[in-house]
C-alpha cells in the first residue's frame, strides 16, 4: 500500500514524467534550435509578451524603428527576422518563444550567434518545470484534493505539525511564496526602479518558480477523488489524520 492508501502510484508517476518530458523537450529545443541554425541568422530581437511580433517581414517587431516604453527597437539596425520562414521544428520553437516571451536581446543568451527563442528567466522556468514534474513522479501522490496532492511531495514526518493543526492551506501558500517570491521581487524591482538583474539572477529566480508550477500542475492532474471510491476517509494523510464529510462531523 502506498502512503496515500492506494495500491499503486503508477498514475502519479506517469503524470510527473509527462510534465517533465514535455518541459524537457522545450528546454532542449531552446538550446538546440539556435545551435543548428546558420550562424548569425537570428538577430537581436525585442518584442512583446503574449503577441506574435516576428511571424513575417511585416510583423510588429520588424517594422519598429524606435523603442516604445522599453519594448521594441529599430530592428533594421540588427536585421529582419521571420520565424515562419524557418523549418517547421525551428519555426514552432521560435513561434512559441515569440508568443510567450518578450524576446528582449539584453535579457537573452546567444548560441552560434543566434538569439535564443526565450529569455534567460524563461529558460530557468522551463528547467524548473521539468524538475518539478520529475519530483512529482518520484514522490507525488493522489490525496483527494489538489492542496494535499501538492503537499505529498514533502516527507510525511515533516508535515505532522501541519496536519495536526490543519495548516494545509498556509503550507501551500508558504510554498508558493518561497518558490515564486524571488522571481516576483526581482521582476518588480526591475519594473519600479533602475535596477537590472543579470543572467545568473534571472536563472536562479526563474528556476524555483518553475519547480512550483511543475509540481502544482502535476498535482492538479493527479488529484482525483474517484480513485478512493468517493470515500474521503480512505485517504491516508500525515499524522494519522483523516478526511471526514460534514454529515459525519455532525453525527459525532
N, C-alpha and C positions, 0 to 999 in steps of 0.2 A: 504494500500500500504506500502511496506517495504522501507527502507532507500535507496535502490538501484533503486527503480521504479518498481519492480516486485510485483506480488500479494502475493507471498509466499516465504519463505526461508526454506521450508521443506527439499529440496535437500541439502542445505548447512549444515543444522543441522544433516542430516543423514551422510554426508561425515565426519564431525567433530567427530561424535560419532563412526564411523568405525575406524578412525585413533586412537582415544582414546581407543577403545575397544581392538584393536589388540596390541597396545603398552602395555596396562594394562595386557593383557594375558602374555606377556613376563616378565614384571616386577614381577608379582605374581609368575610366574614359576621359576624365578631366585632364589626366596627365598624358594618356596615350595619344589622343587625337592631335593636340598641338605638336607632339613629338614627331608623328609620321607625316604631317602636312609639310609641304615645301617650306623651306626656311624663309622667314620674314614674309609669309603670306597672310598673316593675321596682324594688322597694325594695332597701335594703341587705340583703345575704344573708350567711350564714355557715354553710357546710356541711362535709361530709367528702369527701375524695377517694375515688374508686372506689366510690361509692354514689349512689343516687338519693335526694336529700333534698328536692326541691321539685317532685315529679311532680304532686301534688294537694294540696288544702287540709289533708288529714290526714296528709301525709307527715312524715318525721322533722324536717325543717327548720322546718316551720310549727308544730309542737307544742312546740318547745323554749321554755322560759321562763327559762333561765339558761345561762351559759357553762359548758362541761364540758371542762376541760383545754385551754382555748383554742379549742375547737370549738363552734360553735353560739352563739346569743344569743336574747334574748327577742324573737322575730320579731313578736309582736303590737305591739311598740313602733314597728315600721317599716312594717308592713302585710304581709299574706299574699301569697304568690306561688305560682302553679301553672303551670308551662310547658306542661302538657298542654292548657290552655285557650287557648293561642295558636294562630295559623295554623300549618299544617304546617311551613313553612320555619323560622319563628321557634322553633317547638316543637323541631324537630330540633337547631337550633344551641344553644338553651339546655339541652336534654336532654343533648347531647354535653358541654357545659361542666359540667353538674351531675354527670355520671358521672366525668369525668376531672379535675376541678379542685375545690379546696376552696371556691371562691367567697367567700373572705373579703373583706368590703367594704373593709377598710383596706388591702388589697393589690390592689385592682381599680380601674380607671377607671370614670367615669360618662360617658355620652353622652346628651344630651337628657334628663337627669335619671334615666336608667336605668343600673343597674349592668351592666357588660359580662358576657358569658357566661363568660369565663375571667379569671384574674388577669393582672397585667401580665407576670409571668415567662412564663406560657404564651403570651401574645401574642408575646413575643420568641422563644420556642422555635419556634413555628409559622412566624414570619417567617424565622428561620434555616433551618428545614426547607425552605422554598421556595427560599432562596438556595442551599442545599446541592444540591437537585435541579437547579437551573439550572446550577450549577457543573459538576455531573457531565454534564449534557447538552452542555456546551461542551468538556470535557477528558477525561471518564472513558472508560476502555477495559475491555473484557473481557480480562483477563490470567490466565485459567485459575482462579486462586484468589481468594477474597474479599479476602484481605490485599493481593495485588498489584493487584487491580482497584481497591481503595480508594486505594492509593498512586499510581495513574496520574493522579490529579488534580494532582499536583505535576510540575513540569518535569523531564524525564528527566535533564538535566545536573545537577540538584540532588540526584539520587538515586544518582549514580555511587558515592559512598563507601558508601552503604547497601547497594547490591547487591554491590559488590566484597567487602565483609566480611560479607555475609549478616546484616545488622542489620534485616531487614524487619519482624520481629515487634516489635523495640524501637521502630522508627519508627512503627508503628501504635499502640503503647501510648503513646508520647510525644505523638502527635497527639491521642489521646483525653484524656490528662491536661491538655494545653494548652487544649483546647477545652471540656472538661467540668469541669475543675478549678475555674475561677472560680465556677461555679454551686454546686458541691459545698461549697466553702469558705464562700460566702455563706449557703447554706442551713443548714449545720451550725453555723455561728457563731450564727445566729439561734436555732437549737434549743437550743444549750448555754449561751448567755449572754443578757444582756439587750439585746444589740444588735438593732436593727431596721433593715433596709436600706430605702432609698427606692425610688420607682418607677423612677428612672433606673438605679439599680444592678441592680434586678431585670431590667430590659430588657436591659442590657448583658451580664449574666451568662447570661441565657437564650439570647441570640442565637447565640454561638459553639457552645453545646451543640446547638442546633437544626441548625446547619450540619453538625456532625459526624454527627448522627443521619441527616440527609437524604442526605449523601454515602455514608454507610455502608449505608443501606438501598438506595440506587440501585446501589451496588457489589454487594450481595448478590443482586440480581436480574440484574445484568449478567454476573457470573462464571459462565461455562458452558464446561466443557472440551470438550463435543461439537462446538463450532464449530471446533476445531482438529483434528478427526478423531482424537481420543483420543491425539494425539502431542504430549507436552509440549514437545519440542524445537522445535516450530514457533512457540512463543510468543516474540516479540521483547521483551526486557527491557532496562532501562538498563544501561549499562556493558558492552554486548555479552555479557551473561550469558545462560545457557540453563538451562531445567529439564532434568533427566535422571531416568530411572527407576532404581530400586535395582539392577535387573539390569544395566543399562549401566554403573553405577558399579562393580559387582563385576567386570565384564569388563575395565574399564580398570585 
